[in-house]
Amino acid sequence: MEWMVSASFRPQDQAEILARIHEEQARIQTLREQGTVEALYISSDRSHVWIVTQGESQDQVQKDLESLPLYPYMEIAITPLSRM
């Protein structure tokens, strides 16, 4: 099942976020290779991301997100998707 993850970042966490960008990119690449992450979009001001992901359940998607180095700085919403 596909899921849309919408995540926003607080401006006051920017220094911590920048320090973990390379780790985040590596983890996202691993999740792409595993077929978990299908697409990732970043807002031009880098305050928000949208991730299209695969997962059997919302709990699994949540666990995958928790493996991201930037997870502690994210405010997330997870929405199931359906194809039309």
Biotite code that builds the C-alpha atoms (Angstrom):
import biotite.structure as struc

atoms = struc.array([
    struc.Atom([0.000, 0.000, 0.000], chain_id="A", res_id=1, res_name="MET", atom_name="CA", element="C"),
    struc.Atom([1.172, 3.516, -0.765], chain_id="A", res_id=2, res_name="GLU", atom_name="CA", element="C"),
    struc.Atom([1.303, 6.260, 1.847], chain_id="A", res_id=3, res_name="TRP", atom_name="CA", element="C"),
    struc.Atom([1.961, 9.997, 1.693], chain_id="A", res_id=4, res_name="MET", atom_name="CA", element="C"),
    struc.Atom([4.097, 11.328, 4.496], chain_id="A", res_id=5, res_name="VAL", atom_name="CA", element="C"),
    struc.Atom([3.981, 15.067, 5.032], chain_id="A", res_id=6, res_name="SER", atom_name="CA", element="C"),
    struc.Atom([6.673, 16.345, 7.370], chain_id="A", res_id=7, res_name="ALA", atom_name="CA", element="C"),
    struc.Atom([7.507, 19.839, 8.496], chain_id="A", res_id=8, res_name="SER", atom_name="CA", element="C"),
    struc.Atom([10.537, 21.155, 10.335], chain_id="A", res_id=9, res_name="PHE", atom_name="CA", element="C"),
    struc.Atom([10.762, 23.926, 12.903], chain_id="A", res_id=10, res_name="ARG", atom_name="CA", element="C"),
    struc.Atom([13.126, 26.797, 11.954], chain_id="A", res_id=11, res_name="PRO", atom_name="CA", element="C"),
    struc.Atom([14.771, 26.704, 15.383], chain_id="A", res_id=12, res_name="GLN", atom_name="CA", element="C"),
    struc.Atom([16.060, 23.160, 14.649], chain_id="A", res_id=13, res_name="ASP", atom_name="CA", element="C"),
    struc.Atom([17.885, 24.139, 11.455], chain_id="A", res_id=14, res_name="GLN", atom_name="CA", element="C"),
    struc.Atom([21.427, 23.763, 12.859], chain_id="A", res_id=15, res_name="ALA", atom_name="CA", element="C"),
    struc.Atom([20.703, 20.231, 14.132], chain_id="A", res_id=16, res_name="GLU", atom_name="CA", element="C"),
    struc.Atom([19.039, 19.344, 10.845], chain_id="A", res_id=17, res_name="ILE", atom_name="CA", element="C"),
    struc.Atom([21.940, 20.590, 8.723], chain_id="A", res_id=18, res_name="LEU", atom_name="CA", element="C"),
    struc.Atom([24.365, 18.551, 10.836], chain_id="A", res_id=19, res_name="ALA", atom_name="CA", element="C"),
    struc.Atom([22.451, 15.351, 9.950], chain_id="A", res_id=20, res_name="ARG", atom_name="CA", element="C"),
    struc.Atom([21.712, 15.916, 6.251], chain_id="A", res_id=21, res_name="ILE", atom_name="CA", element="C"),
    struc.Atom([24.344, 13.459, 4.955], chain_id="A", res_id=22, res_name="HIS", atom_name="CA", element="C"),
    struc.Atom([23.106, 10.720, 7.303], chain_id="A", res_id=23, res_name="GLU", atom_name="CA", element="C"),
    struc.Atom([19.526, 11.436, 6.221], chain_id="A", res_id=24, res_name="GLU", atom_name="CA", element="C"),
    struc.Atom([20.427, 11.223, 2.522], chain_id="A", res_id=25, res_name="GLN", atom_name="CA", element="C"),
    struc.Atom([22.181, 7.891, 3.064], chain_id="A", res_id=26, res_name="ALA", atom_name="CA", element="C"),
    struc.Atom([19.211, 6.435, 4.953], chain_id="A", res_id=27, res_name="ARG", atom_name="CA", element="C"),
    struc.Atom([16.743, 7.668, 2.323], chain_id="A", res_id=28, res_name="ILE", atom_name="CA", element="C"),
    struc.Atom([18.894, 6.046, -0.376], chain_id="A", res_id=29, res_name="GLN", atom_name="CA", element="C"),
    struc.Atom([18.811, 2.736, 1.520], chain_id="A", res_id=30, res_name="THR", atom_name="CA", element="C"),
    struc.Atom([15.021, 2.959, 1.841], chain_id="A", res_id=31, res_name="LEU", atom_name="CA", element="C"),
    struc.Atom([14.775, 3.712, -1.905], chain_id="A", res_id=32, res_name="ARG", atom_name="CA", element="C"),
    struc.Atom([16.879, 0.653, -2.719], chain_id="A", res_id=33, res_name="GLU", atom_name="CA", element="C"),
    struc.Atom([14.617, -1.460, -0.482], chain_id="A", res_id=34, res_name="GLN", atom_name="CA", element="C"),
    struc.Atom([11.562, -0.159, -2.336], chain_id="A", res_id=35, res_name="GLY", atom_name="CA", element="C"),
    struc.Atom([10.181, 1.576, 0.740], chain_id="A", res_id=36, res_name="THR", atom_name="CA", element="C"),
    struc.Atom([10.607, 5.179, -0.464], chain_id="A", res_id=37, res_name="VAL", atom_name="CA", element="C"),
    struc.Atom([9.215, 5.826, -3.928], chain_id="A", res_id=38, res_name="GLU", atom_name="CA", element="C"),
    struc.Atom([9.563, 9.598, -4.124], chain_id="A", res_id=39, res_name="ALA", atom_name="CA", element="C"),
    struc.Atom([10.756, 12.520, -2.022], chain_id="A", res_id=40, res_name="LEU", atom_name="CA", element="C"),
    struc.Atom([9.879, 16.172, -2.558], chain_id="A", res_id=41, res_name="TYR", atom_name="CA", element="C"),
    struc.Atom([11.371, 19.093, -0.628], chain_id="A", res_id=42, res_name="ILE", atom_name="CA", element="C"),
    struc.Atom([9.908, 22.590, -0.437], chain_id="A", res_id=43, res_name="SER", atom_name="CA", element="C"),
    struc.Atom([12.124, 25.352, -1.798], chain_id="A", res_id=44, res_name="SER", atom_name="CA", element="C"),
    struc.Atom([12.657, 26.759, 1.704], chain_id="A", res_id=45, res_name="ASP", atom_name="CA", element="C"),
    struc.Atom([13.459, 23.243, 3.028], chain_id="A", res_id=46, res_name="ARG", atom_name="CA", element="C"),
    struc.Atom([10.898, 23.552, 5.794], chain_id="A", res_id=47, res_name="SER", atom_name="CA", element="C"),
    struc.Atom([8.687, 20.755, 4.493], chain_id="A", res_id=48, res_name="HIS", atom_name="CA", element="C"),
    struc.Atom([9.054, 17.370, 2.788], chain_id="A", res_id=49, res_name="VAL", atom_name="CA", element="C"),
    struc.Atom([6.624, 14.959, 1.187], chain_id="A", res_id=50, res_name="TRP", atom_name="CA", element="C"),
    struc.Atom([7.542, 11.294, 0.913], chain_id="A", res_id=51, res_name="ILE", atom_name="CA", element="C"),
    struc.Atom([5.623, 8.685, -1.076], chain_id="A", res_id=52, res_name="VAL", atom_name="CA", element="C"),
    struc.Atom([6.330, 5.391, 0.616], chain_id="A", res_id=53, res_name="THR", atom_name="CA", element="C"),
    struc.Atom([5.281, 1.741, 0.521], chain_id="A", res_id=54, res_name="GLN", atom_name="CA", element="C"),
    struc.Atom([4.217, -0.102, 3.636], chain_id="A", res_id=55, res_name="GLY", atom_name="CA", element="C"),
    struc.Atom([1.892, -2.844, 4.809], chain_id="A", res_id=56, res_name="GLU", atom_name="CA", element="C"),
    struc.Atom([0.442, -0.647, 7.549], chain_id="A", res_id=57, res_name="SER", atom_name="CA", element="C"),
    struc.Atom([0.668, 2.809, 9.036], chain_id="A", res_id=58, res_name="GLN", atom_name="CA", element="C"),
    struc.Atom([2.609, 1.293, 11.936], chain_id="A", res_id=59, res_name="ASP", atom_name="CA", element="C"),
    struc.Atom([5.251, -0.039, 9.536], chain_id="A", res_id=60, res_name="GLN", atom_name="CA", element="C"),
    struc.Atom([5.528, 3.338, 7.810], chain_id="A", res_id=61, res_name="VAL", atom_name="CA", element="C"),
    struc.Atom([5.920, 4.963, 11.226], chain_id="A", res_id=62, res_name="GLN", atom_name="CA", element="C"),
    struc.Atom([8.739, 2.535, 12.120], chain_id="A", res_id=63, res_name="LYS", atom_name="CA", element="C"),
    struc.Atom([10.502, 3.274, 8.833], chain_id="A", res_id=64, res_name="ASP", atom_name="CA", element="C"),
    struc.Atom([10.243, 7.002, 9.538], chain_id="A", res_id=65, res_name="LEU", atom_name="CA", element="C"),
    struc.Atom([11.655, 6.518, 13.027], chain_id="A", res_id=66, res_name="GLU", atom_name="CA", element="C"),
    struc.Atom([14.822, 5.145, 11.403], chain_id="A", res_id=67, res_name="SER", atom_name="CA", element="C"),
    struc.Atom([15.510, 8.527, 9.765], chain_id="A", res_id=68, res_name="LEU", atom_name="CA", element="C"),
    struc.Atom([18.156, 10.710, 11.438], chain_id="A", res_id=69, res_name="PRO", atom_name="CA", element="C"),
    struc.Atom([15.873, 13.749, 11.058], chain_id="A", res_id=70, res_name="LEU", atom_name="CA", element="C"),
    struc.Atom([12.842, 12.018, 12.568], chain_id="A", res_id=71, res_name="TYR", atom_name="CA", element="C"),
    struc.Atom([13.208, 13.751, 15.975], chain_id="A", res_id=72, res_name="PRO", atom_name="CA", element="C"),
    struc.Atom([12.838, 17.113, 14.192], chain_id="A", res_id=73, res_name="TYR", atom_name="CA", element="C"),
    struc.Atom([9.782, 16.180, 12.116], chain_id="A", res_id=74, res_name="MET", atom_name="CA", element="C"),
    struc.Atom([6.139, 16.926, 12.695], chain_id="A", res_id=75, res_name="GLU", atom_name="CA", element="C"),
    struc.Atom([4.489, 14.283, 10.503], chain_id="A", res_id=76, res_name="ILE", atom_name="CA", element="C"),
    struc.Atom([1.157, 13.261, 9.066], chain_id="A", res_id=77, res_name="ALA", atom_name="CA", element="C"),
    struc.Atom([0.730, 9.903, 7.341], chain_id="A", res_id=78, res_name="ILE", atom_name="CA", element="C"),
    struc.Atom([-2.075, 9.469, 4.808], chain_id="A", res_id=79, res_name="THR", atom_name="CA", element="C"),
    struc.Atom([-2.997, 6.294, 2.904], chain_id="A", res_id=80, res_name="PRO", atom_name="CA", element="C"),
    struc.Atom([-3.163, 6.711, -0.880], chain_id="A", res_id=81, res_name="LEU", atom_name="CA", element="C"),
    struc.Atom([-5.288, 4.968, -3.493], chain_id="A", res_id=82, res_name="SER", atom_name="CA", element="C"),
    struc.Atom([-4.924, 4.925, -7.258], chain_id="A", res_id=83, res_name="ARG", atom_name="CA", element="C"),
    struc.Atom([-7.754, 6.145, -9.456], chain_id="A", res_id=84, res_name="MET", atom_name="CA", element="C"),
])
